[in-house]
Amino acid sequence: MYVDCVNCGLVFEREQGYFVGAIYINYAVTVIVVFAGYFALDRWLNLALAWQLIVWGLFAVIFPMLFFRHARSLWLSFDYLFNPDDGPGNTQG
């Protein structure tokens, strides 16, 4: 990940533990997609439970790794939305 934004200078790296909220976002999105997908496939394709567990188990392992950068961006966006004083060109430390 870049150290800061090339457009506005917002520093991405924060203090230790800052991105724990991004982990919660990542987990919540994964759980919502898995549950919704499970019930959708169960309703429309009527897949057996074993196949559902295989499909959604693999998804639950791979998706969070691919989505984590987006979760970090969402967490930074929420922080910037609710704490705009810590804006572009900020210096943490």
OpenMM code with the backbone's topology and positions (N, CA, C; nanometers):
from openmm import Vec3, app, unit

residues = "MET TYR VAL ASP CYS VAL ASN CYS GLY LEU VAL PHE GLU ARG GLU GLN GLY TYR PHE VAL GLY ALA ILE TYR ILE ASN TYR ALA VAL THR VAL ILE VAL VAL PHE ALA GLY TYR PHE ALA LEU ASP ARG TRP LEU ASN LEU ALA LEU ALA TRP GLN LEU ILE VAL TRP GLY LEU PHE ALA VAL ILE PHE PRO MET LEU PHE PHE ARG HIS ALA ARG SER LEU TRP LEU SER PHE ASP TYR LEU PHE ASN PRO ASP ASP GLY PRO GLY ASN THR GLN GLY".split()
positions = [
    Vec3(0.0838, -0.1174, 0.0000),
    Vec3(0.0000, 0.0000, 0.0000),
    Vec3(0.0886, 0.1240, 0.0000),
    Vec3(0.0430, 0.2289, -0.0619),
    Vec3(0.1182, 0.3552, -0.0621),
    Vec3(0.1230, 0.4131, 0.0794),
    Vec3(0.2264, 0.4906, 0.1074),
    Vec3(0.2395, 0.5552, 0.2381),
    Vec3(0.1386, 0.6678, 0.2517),
    Vec3(0.1179, 0.7440, 0.1416),
    Vec3(0.0206, 0.8524, 0.1437),
    Vec3(-0.0486, 0.8620, 0.0082),
    Vec3(-0.1569, 0.9373, 0.0023),
    Vec3(-0.2350, 0.9543, -0.1197),
    Vec3(-0.1579, 1.0443, -0.2168),
    Vec3(-0.1495, 1.0010, -0.3414),
    Vec3(-0.0763, 1.0803, -0.4397),
    Vec3(-0.1535, 1.2057, -0.4796),
    Vec3(-0.2845, 1.2090, -0.4587),
    Vec3(-0.3655, 1.3254, -0.4958),
    Vec3(-0.3749, 1.4292, -0.3851),
    Vec3(-0.4077, 1.3850, -0.2628),
    Vec3(-0.4335, 1.4834, -0.1572),
    Vec3(-0.3316, 1.4809, -0.0434),
    Vec3(-0.2442, 1.3795, -0.0400),
    Vec3(-0.1432, 1.3746, 0.0644),
    Vec3(-0.1884, 1.3119, 0.1942),
    Vec3(-0.3088, 1.2541, 0.2003),
    Vec3(-0.3579, 1.1886, 0.3218),
    Vec3(-0.2664, 1.0721, 0.3566),
    Vec3(-0.2176, 1.0701, 0.4791),
    Vec3(-0.1270, 0.9650, 0.5235),
    Vec3(-0.2086, 0.8399, 0.5550),
    Vec3(-0.1734, 0.7288, 0.4905),
    Vec3(-0.2470, 0.6045, 0.5106),
    Vec3(-0.2013, 0.5287, 0.6343),
    Vec3(-0.0725, 0.5274, 0.6602),
    Vec3(-0.0209, 0.4532, 0.7747),
    Vec3(-0.0503, 0.5295, 0.9032),
    Vec3(-0.1098, 0.4607, 0.9969),
    Vec3(-0.1488, 0.5222, 1.1238),
    Vec3(-0.0823, 0.4487, 1.2392),
    Vec3(-0.1255, 0.4802, 1.3598),
    Vec3(-0.0684, 0.4157, 1.4768),
    Vec3(-0.1064, 0.2681, 1.4804),
    Vec3(-0.0296, 0.1945, 1.5586),
    Vec3(-0.0528, 0.0507, 1.5697),
    Vec3(-0.1932, 0.0247, 1.6243),
    Vec3(-0.2645, -0.0667, 1.5622),
    Vec3(-0.4004, -0.1007, 1.6044),
    Vec3(-0.5084, -0.0171, 1.5392),
    Vec3(-0.4711, 0.0797, 1.4562),
    Vec3(-0.5697, 0.1677, 1.3942),
    Vec3(-0.6630, 0.0917, 1.3012),
    Vec3(-0.6122, -0.0065, 1.2300),
    Vec3(-0.6906, -0.0757, 1.1289),
    Vec3(-0.7651, -0.1984, 1.1823),
    Vec3(-0.7811, -0.2086, 1.3126),
    Vec3(-0.8619, -0.3177, 1.3680),
    Vec3(-1.0064, -0.3042, 1.3194),
    Vec3(-1.0535, -0.1830, 1.3049),
    Vec3(-1.1879, -0.1605, 1.2524),
    Vec3(-1.2026, -0.2120, 1.1102),
    Vec3(-1.0954, -0.2049, 1.0312),
    Vec3(-1.0985, -0.2581, 0.8947),
    Vec3(-1.1141, -0.4095, 0.8971),
    Vec3(-1.0572, -0.4735, 0.9967),
    Vec3(-1.0747, -0.6185, 1.0113),
    Vec3(-1.2204, -0.6499, 1.0401),
    Vec3(-1.2846, -0.5696, 1.1246),
    Vec3(-1.4276, -0.5898, 1.1530),
    Vec3(-1.5120, -0.5691, 1.0282),
    Vec3(-1.4803, -0.4679, 0.9493),
    Vec3(-1.5535, -0.4433, 0.8245),
    Vec3(-1.5357, -0.5618, 0.7305),
    Vec3(-1.4137, -0.6082, 0.7166),
    Vec3(-1.3847, -0.7217, 0.6301),
    Vec3(-1.4629, -0.8456, 0.6745),
    Vec3(-1.4624, -0.8716, 0.8035),
    Vec3(-1.5341, -0.9872, 0.8575),
    Vec3(-1.6846, -0.9735, 0.8351),
    Vec3(-1.7393, -0.8569, 0.8615),
    Vec3(-1.8835, -0.8360, 0.8473),
    Vec3(-1.9275, -0.8524, 0.7021),
    Vec3(-1.8540, -0.7962, 0.6083),
    Vec3(-1.8901, -0.8096, 0.4667),
    Vec3(-1.8812, -0.9556, 0.4236),
    Vec3(-1.7779, -1.0262, 0.4691),
    Vec3(-1.7640, -1.1676, 0.4346),
    Vec3(-1.8809, -1.2482, 0.4881),
    Vec3(-1.9190, -1.2271, 0.6131),
    Vec3(-2.0299, -1.3017, 0.6728),
    Vec3(-2.1611, -1.2713, 0.6005),
    Vec3(-2.1854, -1.1455, 0.5695),
    Vec3(-2.3095, -1.1084, 0.5003),
    Vec3(-2.3170, -1.1737, 0.3626),
    Vec3(-2.2067, -1.1698, 0.2882),
    Vec3(-2.2061, -1.2294, 0.1546),
    Vec3(-2.2218, -1.3813, 0.1624),
    Vec3(-2.1549, -1.4458, 0.2580),
    Vec3(-2.1648, -1.5909, 0.2709),
    Vec3(-2.3076, -1.6321, 0.3067),
    Vec3(-2.3683, -1.5662, 0.4039),
    Vec3(-2.5049, -1.6028, 0.4423),
    Vec3(-2.6040, -1.5759, 0.3294),
    Vec3(-2.5936, -1.4603, 0.2672),
    Vec3(-2.6847, -1.4289, 0.1566),
    Vec3(-2.6635, -1.5258, 0.0402),
    Vec3(-2.5394, -1.5554, 0.0090),
    Vec3(-2.5094, -1.6487, -0.0990),
    Vec3(-2.5566, -1.7892, -0.0687),
    Vec3(-2.5396, -1.8309, 0.0557),
    Vec3(-2.5861, -1.9648, 0.0947),
    Vec3(-2.7369, -1.9779, 0.0720),
    Vec3(-2.8122, -1.8824, 0.1233),
    Vec3(-2.9571, -1.8911, 0.1100),
    Vec3(-3.0028, -1.8740, -0.0354),
    Vec3(-2.9320, -1.7919, -0.1125),
    Vec3(-2.9667, -1.7746, -0.2535),
    Vec3(-2.9417, -1.9032, -0.3315),
    Vec3(-2.8250, -1.9645, -0.3110),
    Vec3(-2.7976, -2.0900, -0.3811),
    Vec3(-2.8900, -2.2019, -0.3345),
    Vec3(-2.9218, -2.2017, -0.2072),
    Vec3(-3.0127, -2.3041, -0.1559),
    Vec3(-3.1508, -2.2896, -0.2175),
    Vec3(-3.1953, -2.1686, -0.2345),
    Vec3(-3.3289, -2.1452, -0.2902),
    Vec3(-3.3360, -2.1741, -0.4396),
    Vec3(-3.2375, -2.1238, -0.5159),
    Vec3(-3.2482, -2.1323, -0.6613),
    Vec3(-3.1834, -2.2572, -0.7212),
    Vec3(-3.0733, -2.3050, -0.6637),
    Vec3(-3.0059, -2.4215, -0.7213),
    Vec3(-3.0265, -2.5485, -0.6396),
    Vec3(-3.0719, -2.5325, -0.5158),
    Vec3(-3.0967, -2.6461, -0.4267),
    Vec3(-2.9737, -2.7373, -0.4169),
    Vec3(-2.8572, -2.6762, -0.3953),
    Vec3(-2.7329, -2.7524, -0.3802),
    Vec3(-2.7336, -2.8293, -0.2487),
    Vec3(-2.6676, -2.9432, -0.2493),
    Vec3(-2.6548, -3.0225, -0.1265),
    Vec3(-2.5704, -2.9458, -0.0246),
    Vec3(-2.5916, -2.9770, 0.1016),
    Vec3(-2.5211, -2.9077, 0.2096),
    Vec3(-2.3696, -2.9216, 0.1961),
    Vec3(-2.3211, -3.0393, 0.1580),
    Vec3(-2.1765, -3.0613, 0.1443),
    Vec3(-2.1176, -2.9671, 0.0392),
    Vec3(-2.1849, -2.9529, -0.0743),
    Vec3(-2.1363, -2.8618, -0.1782),
    Vec3(-2.1436, -2.7169, -0.1332),
    Vec3(-2.2475, -2.6817, -0.0618),
    Vec3(-2.2591, -2.5449, -0.0095),
    Vec3(-2.1428, -2.5149, 0.0854),
    Vec3(-2.1111, -2.6099, 0.1730),
    Vec3(-2.0011, -2.5886, 0.2674),
    Vec3(-1.8670, -2.5755, 0.1952),
    Vec3(-1.8475, -2.6526, 0.0906),
    Vec3(-1.7232, -2.6430, 0.0137),
    Vec3(-1.7146, -2.5065, -0.0555),
    Vec3(-1.8214, -2.4695, -0.1247),
    Vec3(-1.8220, -2.3424, -0.1993),
    Vec3(-1.8014, -2.2246, -0.1054),
    Vec3(-1.8810, -2.2167, -0.0002),
    Vec3(-1.8750, -2.0988, 0.0872),
    Vec3(-1.7569, -2.1040, 0.1828),
    Vec3(-1.7062, -2.2230, 0.2124),
    Vec3(-1.5838, -2.2331, 0.2921),
    Vec3(-1.4643, -2.1761, 0.2159),
    Vec3(-1.4530, -2.2153, 0.0878),
    Vec3(-1.3451, -2.1600, 0.0051),
    Vec3(-1.3617, -2.0091, -0.0137),
    Vec3(-1.4846, -1.9669, -0.0368),
    Vec3(-1.5109, -1.8238, -0.0527),
    Vec3(-1.4709, -1.7471, 0.0731),
    Vec3(-1.5049, -1.8013, 0.1904),
    Vec3(-1.4767, -1.7332, 0.3173),
    Vec3(-1.3272, -1.7265, 0.3476),
    Vec3(-1.2480, -1.8095, 0.2817),
    Vec3(-1.1027, -1.8032, 0.2989),
    Vec3(-1.0402, -1.7063, 0.1991),
    Vec3(-1.0866, -1.7092, 0.0741),
    Vec3(-1.0245, -1.6303, -0.0319),
    Vec3(-1.0731, -1.4852, -0.0326),
    Vec3(-1.2037, -1.4636, -0.0173),
    Vec3(-1.2599, -1.3290, -0.0283),
    Vec3(-1.1990, -1.2281, 0.0691),
    Vec3(-1.1815, -1.2598, 0.1980),
    Vec3(-1.1241, -1.1592, 0.2888),
    Vec3(-0.9840, -1.1140, 0.2499),
    Vec3(-0.9072, -1.2037, 0.1892),
    Vec3(-0.7729, -1.1642, 0.1462),
    Vec3(-0.7792, -1.0660, 0.0291),
    Vec3(-0.8763, -1.0838, -0.0579),
    Vec3(-0.8910, -0.9941, -0.1721),
    Vec3(-0.9588, -0.8625, -0.1345),
    Vec3(-1.0422, -0.8661, -0.0326),
    Vec3(-1.1217, -0.7490, 0.0054),
    Vec3(-1.0531, -0.6617, 0.1107),
    Vec3(-0.9429, -0.7064, 0.1700),
    Vec3(-0.8864, -0.6343, 0.2842),
    Vec3(-0.8416, -0.4931, 0.2485),
    Vec3(-0.7843, -0.4716, 0.1320),
    Vec3(-0.7442, -0.3356, 0.0934),
    Vec3(-0.8651, -0.2431, 0.0855),
    Vec3(-0.9759, -0.2955, 0.0357),
    Vec3(-1.0978, -0.2158, 0.0268),
    Vec3(-1.1536, -0.1865, 0.1666),
    Vec3(-1.1431, -0.2829, 0.2559),
    Vec3(-1.1883, -0.2613, 0.3930),
    Vec3(-1.1036, -0.1532, 0.4611),
    Vec3(-0.9743, -0.1545, 0.4360),
    Vec3(-0.8879, -0.0491, 0.4914),
    Vec3(-0.9268, 0.0870, 0.4359),
    Vec3(-0.9559, 0.0926, 0.3070),
    Vec3(-0.9981, 0.2184, 0.2452),
    Vec3(-1.1300, 0.2668, 0.3043),
    Vec3(-1.2237, 0.1748, 0.3256),
    Vec3(-1.3514, 0.2124, 0.3881),
    Vec3(-1.3296, 0.2659, 0.5291),
    Vec3(-1.2416, 0.2005, 0.6039),
    Vec3(-1.2134, 0.2448, 0.7404),
    Vec3(-1.1518, 0.3849, 0.7400),
    Vec3(-1.0579, 0.4097, 0.6501),
    Vec3(-1.0000, 0.5434, 0.6375),
    Vec3(-1.1055, 0.6456, 0.5961),
    Vec3(-1.1970, 0.6045, 0.5070),
    Vec3(-1.3033, 0.6949, 0.4624),
    Vec3(-1.3960, 0.7316, 0.5775),
    Vec3(-1.4322, 0.6316, 0.6587),
    Vec3(-1.5171, 0.6600, 0.7746),
    Vec3(-1.4460, 0.7542, 0.8716),
    Vec3(-1.3174, 0.7312, 0.8933),
    Vec3(-1.2415, 0.8177, 0.9831),
    Vec3(-1.2357, 0.9602, 0.9284),
    Vec3(-1.2116, 0.9742, 0.8009),
    Vec3(-1.2051, 1.1070, 0.7401),
    Vec3(-1.3420, 1.1744, 0.7398),
    Vec3(-1.4491, 1.0954, 0.7233),
    Vec3(-1.5848, 1.1498, 0.7248),
    Vec3(-1.6212, 1.2027, 0.8629),
    Vec3(-1.5864, 1.1268, 0.9669),
    Vec3(-1.6247, 1.1653, 1.1024),
    Vec3(-1.5199, 1.2493, 1.1746),
    Vec3(-1.3981, 1.2591, 1.1193),
    Vec3(-1.2923, 1.3384, 1.1803),
    Vec3(-1.2173, 1.4152, 1.0705),
    Vec3(-1.2833, 1.5117, 1.0072),
    Vec3(-1.2212, 1.5804, 0.8939),
    Vec3(-1.1040, 1.6706, 0.9323),
    Vec3(-1.0861, 1.7013, 1.0604),
    Vec3(-0.9746, 1.7860, 1.1013),
    Vec3(-0.8414, 1.7180, 1.0743),
    Vec3(-0.8449, 1.5871, 1.0660),
    Vec3(-0.7253, 1.5070, 1.0410),
    Vec3(-0.7139, 1.4862, 0.8907),
    Vec3(-0.7143, 1.5953, 0.8153),
    Vec3(-0.7307, 1.5903, 0.6710),
    Vec3(-0.6038, 1.5753, 0.5897),
    Vec3(-0.6085, 1.6221, 0.4665),
    Vec3(-0.4958, 1.6056, 0.3748),
    Vec3(-0.3666, 1.6608, 0.4306),
    Vec3(-0.2603, 1.5870, 0.4053),
    Vec3(-0.1279, 1.6282, 0.4506),
    Vec3(-0.1083, 1.6134, 0.6000),
    Vec3(-0.1941, 1.5332, 0.6639),
    Vec3(-0.1827, 1.5173, 0.8081),
    Vec3(-0.0532, 1.4477, 0.8436),
    Vec3(-0.0081, 1.4701, 0.9639),
    Vec3(0.1115, 1.4011, 1.0120),
    Vec3(0.0762, 1.3353, 1.1427),
    Vec3(0.0874, 1.2062, 1.1456),
    Vec3(0.0595, 1.1293, 1.2670),
    Vec3(0.1912, 1.1077, 1.3407),
    Vec3(0.1852, 1.1237, 1.4707),
    Vec3(0.3048, 1.0925, 1.5444),
    Vec3(0.3482, 1.1919, 1.6403),
] * unit.nanometer
topology = app.Topology()
chain = topology.addChain("A")
for resn in residues:
    res = topology.addResidue(resn, chain)
    for name in ("N", "CA", "C"):
        topology.addAtom(name, app.Element.getBySymbol(name[0]), res)
